[in-house]
Structure formats: structure tokens, C-alpha cells
């Protein structure tokens, strides 16, 4: 204690920091959503879209947003596959040695 003022416990400080981080993330997501809504509303002219044999008309903003989301999902899946490959490779390398040596 300094000057009669009690300092909060470390756990309480961590909870406050986590809550602050969560609120900052929520605010960031809301800002992105506002920009996406404005983008979609400003690009509402319809375009012809064809994908894997299906055809249809969508607003341009929606079509671009869908393509970005599909591309993002593809990147996440590719990254997930790579992470799983690296993890399985690391496990295979550890199996032969049952005892670790420290240098």
C-alpha cells in the first residue's frame, strides 16, 4: 500500500484488461459492420453472377462481399490444414526419442 490507497489485486487488473480488450474488439467489429452496410447500400446495382453452373442476379455489393467471405474461408481452411500438417509432423519427430536430453 502506498499513501493509504489500496492497489487492486492482480486478478482484478487482468479481468479489467480483458474486459477493456473485449469492448475494443466489439467497437472494432461494429465499425467494420457499419462500413460494410454503407458499401452494400452504395453498390446496389444488380449484376449477373455465375458460379459452378448456377446463375443469378445479385446487388454488386453483396456479390463482392460474398466473394470476399468465400475467399477468407478458403484462406482459413488452407491455414488450418497447414497447421494440422505441422502439428502432426512435430508429433512424428518426437516419437523416436522417449527421453529428452538437456545440454
C-alpha positions, 0 to 999 in steps of 0.5 A: 500500500502506498499513501493509504490507497489500496492497489487492486489485486492482480486478478482484478487488473487482468479481468479489467484488461480483458474486459477493456480488450473485449469492448475494443474488439466489439467497437472494432467489429461494429465499425467494420459492420457499419462500413460494410452496410454503407458499401452494400447500400452504395453498390446496389446495382444488380449484376449477373453472377455465375458460379459452378453452373448456377446463375443469378442476379445479385446487388454488386455489393453483396456479390463482392462481399460474398466473394470476399467471405468465400475467399477468407474461408478458403484462406482459413481452411488452407491455414488450418490444414497447414497447421494440422500438417505441422502439428502432426509432423512435430508429433512424428519427430518426437516419437523416436526419442522417449527421453529428452536430453538437456545440454 
